[in-house]
Amino acid sequence: MKPRPFTYHAPTSVPEALELLAEHSNDAKVLGGGQSLVPLLNFRMASPEHLVDINRLPELDTVVRERGGWRIPALVRQRTAERSPELAAAFPLLPMALSQVAHPQIRNRGTVCGSAAHADPAAELPAVLTALGATMHVASTGGTRAISADDFFIFHFTTAMRPDELLVGIGIDDLPPGTTTGFAELAARHGDFALAAVAGVVTRDDGGTVRACRLVAAGVAGRPFRLAETEATLLGNPLTHEALVAAQHAARLEVDPPGDIHAPTAYRKQLVGVLTRRVLSSMS
């Protein structure tokens, strides 16, 4: 199939792109990498009247060092982020997860911000950005605002952005000393959407005691699912064998994923527990 007819716009500046979104906010889509949008257009699951192509905005294609962290602008490709030595050093969780996203050909075009804006709850990046405590920077003709990842992802393919807003970048603060990260997923085939995935960020003191913890599961709810009860079992304790067993049990009980043709609910619950333990084991 082919998309329904639409009006194509190719702005050459961010203000121009924002003006177009303001003018056509009720029926416009933003084209960045297009790896999710173009198939939706071709299957006519999305039929916007206007398509705003932001690929001619070069100021949005380079990772930027900011005070206390890094910013990933809207046109940074997933493959670029995956191969960035600066991002790998600052946030090892990013390349861990990005290597599992689809295939290299997809990552060559797909953008980090595009995956976030698409908000597929089964995708790796929304869970990873939530685990890292990322901040989404969105802009419109009315100004800019920052939205925490915890508040950004609302439900299936739904975010806190308004129709006239553009996700111009994602900010991630430097991780505190003593922080380790981990990621694990299981898919039927490499490159497929995961049956479930878990991203973890754990900060320990010099004695090995967990002082802060963020564990986030993908593919088990309508948005990235924070395993808050599991985190609570770890706080104030070292990552011992007993702690990992308790965390596995807590994670399994905490989630209530839907069943489908790929995996029943009971299997996904068990899988989240196992993946949680794998993530924590990789840090201990």
C-alpha positions in Angstrom: 0.0 0.0 0.0 0.9 3.6 -0.3 0.2 6.6 1.9 -2.8 8.8 1.5 -1.9 12.2 -0.1 -0.3 14.8 2.2 1.4 18.1 1.9 5.1 17.9 2.4 7.0 20.6 4.3 10.8 20.8 4.6 11.7 23.6 7.0 15.3 24.8 7.2 15.2 26.2 10.7 13.7 25.2 14.1 11.5 28.3 14.2 10.1 27.5 10.8 9.3 23.9 11.8 7.6 25.2 14.9 5.5 27.6 12.9 4.4 24.8 10.6 3.4 22.6 13.6 1.5 25.5 15.1 -0.3 26.2 11.9 -1.2 22.5 11.2 -1.1 21.1 14.8 -4.4 19.3 14.3 -3.2 17.2 11.5 0.6 17.1 11.1 3.3 14.5 11.7 7.0 15.1 12.2 9.4 13.1 10.0 12.9 12.5 11.5 14.2 9.0 10.8 10.9 7.7 9.6 11.5 4.1 10.7 8.2 4.0 12.6 6.2 6.7 10.8 6.8 5.6 7.2 5.4 2.0 7.7 2.4 3.6 9.5 1.8 5.9 6.5 2.2 3.1 4.0 -0.3 0.9 5.8 -2.6 3.9 6.3 -2.6 3.5 10.0 -1.6 7.2 10.1 -3.0 9.6 7.5 -1.8 13.2 8.3 -2.7 16.0 6.0 0.8 17.5 6.6 4.2 16.0 7.0 7.0 18.2 8.5 10.4 16.9 7.6 13.0 18.1 10.1 16.0 16.5 8.4 17.2 19.9 7.1 17.9 21.2 10.6 21.7 20.5 11.0 21.8 22.1 14.5 19.9 19.1 15.8 22.2 16.3 14.6 25.1 16.4 17.1 25.4 15.2 20.7 26.2 18.2 22.9 28.0 18.3 26.2 26.2 20.5 28.7 27.0 21.5 32.3 26.4 18.4 34.4 25.3 16.1 31.5 24.7 15.5 27.8 22.0 16.5 25.4 20.9 14.3 22.5 19.2 16.5 19.9 16.3 15.5 17.7 18.3 14.3 14.6 21.0 12.2 16.4 20.7 8.8 14.8 20.5 5.7 17.0 23.6 4.3 15.4 25.5 7.5 16.1 24.5 7.4 19.8 25.3 3.7 19.9 28.9 4.3 18.5 29.5 7.6 20.5 32.5 7.0 22.8 31.4 10.0 24.9 27.9 8.7 25.5 29.3 5.2 26.1 31.6 6.5 28.8 28.9 8.6 30.4 26.0 6.2 30.0 27.0 2.6 29.3 23.3 1.6 29.4 22.7 3.4 26.1 24.9 1.3 23.8 23.9 -1.8 25.7 20.2 -1.2 24.8 20.8 0.4 21.4 22.6 -2.7 20.1 19.3 -4.6 20.6 17.1 -2.1 18.7 16.0 -3.6 15.4 18.9 -3.9 13.0 21.8 -1.6 12.0 20.0 -0.5 8.8 17.1 0.7 11.0 19.4 2.4 13.5 21.3 4.2 10.8 18.2 6.3 10.1 16.1 6.0 13.2 16.6 8.7 15.8 16.8 8.5 19.6 14.3 11.3 20.0 12.0 9.7 17.4 11.8 6.5 19.4 11.0 8.5 22.5 8.3 10.5 20.7 6.8 7.4 19.2 6.4 6.0 22.7 6.0 2.3 21.9 6.0 0.7 25.4 7.7 -2.4 24.0 10.6 -0.4 22.7 14.0 -0.3 24.5 14.7 3.4 24.5 11.7 4.7 26.4 12.5 2.3 29.3 16.2 3.2 29.1 15.5 6.9 29.2 13.2 6.5 32.1 15.8 4.4 34.0 18.4 7.2 33.3 16.0 9.9 34.6 16.2 11.7 31.3 14.6 15.0 30.6 12.7 15.7 27.4 13.1 19.2 26.0 10.1 20.2 23.8 9.5 23.4 22.0 6.7 25.3 20.3 6.1 28.8 19.1 5.0 29.6 22.7 8.4 28.6 24.2 10.2 25.6 25.6 9.5 23.3 28.5 11.2 20.3 30.1 9.4 17.1 30.9 10.9 14.3 33.0 10.8 10.9 31.4 8.7 9.7 34.3 6.0 12.1 33.2 6.6 12.1 29.4 5.4 8.6 28.6 1.6 8.4 29.2 0.3 5.3 27.4 0.6 3.3 24.2 2.1 5.7 21.6 1.0 8.7 23.8 3.3 11.3 25.4 2.8 14.5 27.3 3.7 16.6 24.2 1.0 18.8 22.7 0.3 18.5 18.9 2.2 21.8 18.2 5.3 20.8 20.1 8.6 19.3 18.8 10.9 17.1 20.8 14.1 19.0 20.2 16.4 17.1 22.5 16.8 14.7 25.4 19.0 15.7 28.4 20.7 13.2 30.6 22.5 14.2 33.8 25.9 12.7 34.6 25.6 9.6 36.7 26.9 9.9 40.3 30.0 8.1 41.5 29.4 4.5 42.3 26.7 4.0 39.7 26.5 0.9 37.5 24.0 0.1 34.8 22.6 -3.0 33.1 20.2 -4.1 30.4 18.6 -7.4 29.5 15.9 -8.4 27.1 14.4 -11.5 25.4 13.1 -11.5 21.9 12.1 -14.4 19.6 14.7 -13.2 17.2 17.4 -10.6 17.4 15.9 -7.4 16.1 12.3 -8.3 17.0 10.5 -6.4 19.7 11.3 -7.9 23.0 8.8 -10.1 24.9 10.1 -8.1 27.9 13.1 -6.0 28.8 14.6 -4.5 31.9 16.9 -1.5 32.3 18.6 -0.8 35.6 20.7 2.0 37.1 22.1 1.4 40.6 24.2 3.7 42.8 26.2 2.1 45.7 28.4 3.6 48.4 32.0 2.6 49.0 30.8 -0.3 51.1 28.6 -1.7 48.3 25.2 -0.7 49.8 22.6 0.4 47.4 21.8 4.1 47.9 19.7 4.7 44.8 18.0 2.4 42.2 15.9 2.7 39.1 14.6 -0.4 37.5 12.3 -0.1 34.5 10.6 -2.8 32.5 9.5 -2.6 28.8 6.8 -4.6 27.1 4.7 -5.2 30.2 2.4 -2.2 30.4 1.1 0.8 28.3 4.3 2.8 29.2 7.7 2.1 30.6 7.0 0.4 34.0 9.0 1.5 37.0 9.6 -1.5 39.3 9.3 0.7 42.4 8.5 -2.2 44.8 11.5 -4.2 43.6 13.7 -1.1 44.0 12.6 -0.8 47.6 13.8 -4.3 48.3 17.3 -3.3 47.2 17.7 0.0 49.0 20.0 -0.1 52.0 21.3 -3.5 51.0 24.3 -4.9 49.1 23.7 -6.8 45.9 24.1 -10.2 47.5 22.8 -13.5 46.2 19.9 -13.2 48.6 19.1 -9.7 47.5 19.0 -10.7 43.9 16.7 -13.6 44.6 14.4 -11.3 46.5 14.4 -8.8 43.7 13.6 -11.5 41.1 10.6 -12.6 43.2 9.4 -9.0 43.8 9.7 -8.1 40.1 7.7 -11.1 39.1 4.9 -10.2 41.5 4.9 -6.5 40.7 4.1 -6.7 37.0 0.8 -7.7 35.4 1.6 -7.8 31.7 -1.0 -8.7 29.0 -0.8 -12.0 27.3 -0.8 -12.3 23.5 0.1 -14.7 20.7 3.8 -14.3 21.6 3.7 -15.0 25.3 1.0 -15.5 28.0 0.9 -13.3 31.1 2.4 -15.9 33.4 5.4 -16.3 31.1 6.0 -12.6 30.9 5.8 -12.2 34.7 8.4 -14.9 35.1 10.5 -13.4 32.4 10.6 -9.9 34.0 11.8 -11.5 37.3 14.6 -13.4 35.5 15.6 -10.3 33.5 15.7 -8.2 36.6 18.0 -10.7 38.3 20.3 -10.8 35.2 20.5 -7.0 35.1 21.4 -6.8 38.8 23.8 -9.8 38.5 25.7 -7.9 35.8 26.4 -5.1 38.3 27.4 -7.3 41.3 
